């Protein structure tokens, strides 16, 4: 069964984004977090949406088309 929400440490593992960066995105209102019983949670759908909105990575030197 897929998790509905992640505590911060599990969101770090699920996203491969450092804890400090996740907090930075939460403070910047780019990533939504919830609070339940004194614990910060990130809904799985919100984490996926955040990751989907990150810019695509294009390695240097791959910007031209050889066709």
C-alpha positions in Angstrom: 0.0 0.0 0.0 1.3 3.4 -0.9 1.8 5.9 1.9 -0.5 8.9 2.0 2.0 11.1 3.9 5.6 11.3 4.9 7.4 12.7 7.9 10.3 14.9 6.9 13.0 12.1 7.2 11.0 9.8 4.9 10.3 12.6 2.5 14.0 13.1 2.3 14.5 9.5 1.4 11.6 9.4 -1.0 12.7 12.5 -2.9 16.5 12.4 -2.5 16.4 16.1 -1.6 18.3 17.1 1.5 16.4 17.9 4.7 17.6 21.5 4.7 16.4 22.0 1.1 13.0 20.6 1.9 12.6 23.0 4.8 13.7 25.8 2.5 11.0 24.9 0.0 8.4 24.6 2.7 9.4 28.1 4.1 9.2 29.5 0.5 5.7 28.0 0.1 6.8 25.9 -2.8 6.1 22.6 -0.9 3.1 22.2 1.3 3.4 20.6 4.7 0.9 19.6 7.3 1.1 19.4 11.1 -0.4 16.5 13.0 0.2 15.8 16.7 3.3 18.0 16.7 4.7 16.2 13.7 5.3 17.8 10.3 4.0 15.7 7.4 4.2 16.1 3.6 1.3 14.5 1.7 2.5 12.1 -0.9 0.5 13.9 -3.6 2.1 17.3 -2.6 5.6 15.8 -2.7 4.9 14.4 -6.2 3.5 17.7 -7.4 6.5 19.6 -6.0 8.9 17.2 -7.8 6.9 17.4 -11.0 7.2 21.2 -11.0 11.0 21.2 -10.7 12.9 22.3 -13.9 14.2 19.6 -16.2 17.9 18.9 -16.1 19.8 19.4 -19.3 23.5 18.6 -19.0 26.0 21.2 -20.3 27.0 20.6 -23.9 23.6 18.9 -24.8 21.8 22.1 -25.8 22.3 21.9 -29.5 20.6 19.5 -32.0 23.0 17.5 -34.3 20.2 16.5 -36.6 
